[in-house]
Amino acid sequence: MKTKLYILFLFVGLCSAVFGQRTVSFRAVDNLTINADYYETFAESNKYMLMFHQAEYSRGEFQQIAERMIKLDFNCLAVDLRYGKEVNFVNNETAEQARQNKMNVTLLSCEKDIEAAINYIQTNDPSALIFLMGSSFSASLCLKVAKDRGDIRAVIAYSPGEFFNTLSIAEYIKGLKTPTYIGCTQTEYPYVQELSAGIEASKFVVYKPESGNGKHGVETLWWDSDTREECWLSLMFFLKDF
């Protein structure tokens, strides 16, 4: 099975993508306009990977990742959260609007943007299967949102941690039953194991790369990451049953 999946991995990596990409916007509960890049897979699919960046970044963190995920028949929505700046030459337009509106922005307040993204997809496709992918602080928020809701198909959380002064993620996600994949660096691994000890999902993976330390957040999946191939292969093993 591993050999077959590795062949699939190489095939996906070499195939050219046929997809549509466009910028979309929607409103959060406090009326802030949220901007996002929507990548539509060529195949008919009701699977949606909602992608949320790490602090100081933008939706540009997921350019390479979204282009690969659509080859796995996931429509992708890479969201600008209200906390961030720029990465890969892509400015965070949501954060810029929040600054212009003089909004009190915290890492925890970005949960509103995650909820808005879920509502946006479900409004446009009531049959949508929602997957959440987070990076660093947003990975923690994705775990929290999945615990709160019963309609998340799976969570992919890279380098989650305790980023919030008023909330313990380890305590909050105890009893989480949503299928969960957590990726982290070798250095982060003991900490992440402790953070996720209370998760009760029947499909639950904590993965650290073997060939190197890896990178924080979803950057471990970027093309310039030395451990990207094994990290992608591990993620594909997790997703293959969906």
C-alpha positions in Angstrom: 0.0 0.0 0.0 2.8 2.4 0.9 4.5 1.8 -2.5 1.2 2.4 -4.4 0.6 5.6 -2.4 4.1 6.8 -3.1 3.6 6.3 -6.8 0.4 8.3 -6.5 2.4 11.0 -4.7 4.8 11.3 -7.5 2.1 11.3 -10.1 0.2 14.1 -8.3 3.4 16.1 -8.0 4.2 15.8 -11.7 0.7 16.2 -13.2 -0.2 19.7 -14.5 -3.2 21.2 -12.7 -6.4 22.3 -14.4 -8.2 24.6 -12.0 -9.9 27.9 -11.5 -8.6 30.5 -9.0 -10.4 33.6 -8.1 -10.5 36.1 -5.2 -13.8 36.1 -3.1 -15.0 38.0 -0.1 -17.6 37.5 2.6 -18.6 39.1 5.9 -17.7 38.0 9.4 -20.2 38.3 12.2 -18.8 41.8 13.2 -19.2 42.9 9.6 -15.5 42.8 8.7 -15.0 41.9 5.0 -12.9 38.7 4.8 -10.8 38.2 1.6 -9.8 34.7 0.3 -8.5 32.9 -2.7 -10.8 30.2 -4.0 -9.2 27.3 -5.9 -11.7 25.1 -7.7 -10.7 21.6 -8.7 -11.3 20.4 -12.2 -13.2 17.3 -10.9 -16.7 17.4 -9.5 -16.2 17.4 -5.8 -18.0 18.6 -2.7 -14.8 18.4 -0.6 -13.5 21.8 0.6 -10.2 22.4 2.3 -10.4 25.7 4.2 -6.9 27.1 4.9 -5.8 29.5 7.6 -2.3 31.1 7.8 0.0 31.7 10.8 0.6 35.1 12.5 2.0 37.9 10.4 1.2 36.1 7.2 -1.5 36.1 4.6 -3.4 33.7 2.4 -0.2 33.5 0.3 1.1 30.9 2.7 -1.0 28.3 0.8 -0.3 29.1 -2.8 1.8 26.0 -3.4 -0.3 23.8 -1.1 -3.6 24.7 -2.7 -2.3 23.9 -6.1 -1.4 20.4 -4.9 -4.6 19.8 -2.9 -6.9 20.5 -5.9 -5.1 17.6 -7.6 -6.5 15.5 -4.8 -10.0 16.7 -5.6 -10.2 19.3 -2.8 -11.6 22.7 -3.6 -9.6 25.1 -1.5 -10.3 28.4 0.2 -7.2 30.2 1.4 -8.3 32.9 3.8 -6.8 36.2 4.9 -7.4 36.3 8.7 -7.7 39.7 10.4 -4.3 39.2 12.1 -1.4 39.2 9.6 0.7 41.1 7.1 2.2 39.5 4.0 4.0 36.4 2.7 5.0 35.3 -0.8 4.3 38.8 -2.1 0.6 38.5 -1.1 -0.7 41.2 1.2 -3.2 40.4 3.9 -6.2 42.5 2.7 -8.5 41.5 5.6 -5.9 42.6 8.2 -5.4 45.9 6.3 -9.1 46.6 6.5 -9.2 45.7 10.2 -6.4 48.2 10.8 -8.2 50.9 8.7 -11.3 50.3 10.7 -9.3 50.6 13.9 -10.6 47.2 15.1 -9.3 45.6 18.3 -7.6 42.5 16.7 -6.3 39.6 18.7 -5.2 36.1 17.6 -8.3 34.7 19.3 -10.6 37.1 17.4 -9.6 35.3 14.1 -12.0 32.6 15.1 -14.7 34.8 13.7 -13.0 34.6 10.3 -12.8 30.8 10.4 -16.5 30.6 11.2 -17.3 33.1 8.4 -15.4 31.0 5.9 -17.3 27.8 6.9 -20.6 29.6 6.6 -19.6 31.0 3.2 -18.8 27.6 1.8 -21.9 26.0 3.3 -24.1 28.7 1.9 -22.8 28.2 -1.6 -22.8 24.4 -1.4 -25.1 22.8 1.3 -23.6 19.4 0.5 -20.1 20.6 1.3 -17.7 18.4 3.3 -15.6 20.8 5.3 -11.9 20.2 6.1 -9.9 22.7 8.2 -6.2 23.3 7.7 -4.4 25.6 10.1 -0.9 26.8 10.6 0.5 27.7 14.0 -2.0 29.8 16.0 -4.7 29.1 13.4 -4.1 25.4 13.8 -5.1 25.8 17.4 -8.2 27.7 16.4 -9.2 25.0 13.9 -9.0 22.4 16.7 -11.2 24.6 18.9 -13.8 25.2 16.1 -13.9 21.5 15.4 -14.6 20.8 19.1 -17.4 23.3 19.0 -19.1 22.1 15.8 -20.4 18.7 14.6 -20.0 19.4 10.9 -16.3 19.4 10.3 -15.1 16.4 8.4 -11.5 16.5 9.6 -8.9 18.9 10.9 -5.3 19.2 9.7 -3.3 21.2 12.2 0.3 22.1 11.7 2.3 23.3 14.8 -0.6 24.0 17.1 0.2 25.5 20.5 -1.0 27.6 23.5 -1.1 31.0 21.8 -4.0 32.6 23.8 -3.7 34.2 27.2 -7.3 33.5 28.1 -7.7 30.0 26.7 -6.0 26.7 27.2 -6.3 24.7 24.0 -5.2 21.5 25.6 -8.0 21.7 28.1 -10.6 22.9 25.5 -10.0 20.2 23.0 -10.3 17.3 25.4 -12.8 14.8 24.1 -12.4 16.0 20.4 -13.8 13.3 18.2 -13.3 14.9 14.8 -10.7 13.0 12.7 -7.5 14.9 13.3 -4.0 15.1 11.7 -1.4 17.1 13.6 2.0 17.9 11.9 4.9 19.3 13.8 8.7 19.6 13.8 10.9 17.2 15.7 11.5 19.9 18.3 7.8 20.5 18.8 6.8 16.9 19.0 6.9 16.3 22.8 5.0 19.5 23.4 2.4 18.7 20.7 1.9 15.2 22.1 1.1 16.7 25.5 -1.2 19.4 23.9 -3.2 16.8 22.0 -3.3 14.1 24.7 -7.1 14.5 25.3 -8.2 14.0 21.7 -10.4 11.0 21.4 -10.8 10.8 17.6 -10.7 7.3 16.2 -8.7 8.6 13.3 -5.9 10.6 14.9 -2.3 11.2 13.8 0.6 13.2 15.2 3.4 13.3 12.7 7.0 14.6 12.9 9.4 14.2 10.0 12.3 11.7 10.2 14.8 13.1 7.7 15.1 16.5 9.4 13.6 18.8 12.0 11.0 20.2 9.6 9.6 23.7 9.5 7.0 25.4 11.7 3.4 25.4 10.5 2.5 24.5 6.9 5.8 25.8 5.6 7.0 22.2 6.2 4.9 21.4 3.0 6.5 24.2 0.9 8.7 23.2 -2.1 11.9 24.5 -0.4 11.3 22.4 2.7 13.9 19.5 3.0 11.2 17.3 4.6 8.3 18.2 2.3 8.1 14.8 0.5 7.7 12.7 3.6 5.4 15.3 5.2 3.2 15.3 2.1 3.2 11.5 2.0 2.1 11.3 5.6 -0.7 13.7 5.0 -1.9 11.8 1.9 -2.1 8.6 3.9 -4.4 10.4 6.3 -6.6 11.9 3.6 -6.8 8.8 1.4 -9.9 7.5 3.2 -11.9 10.7 2.7 
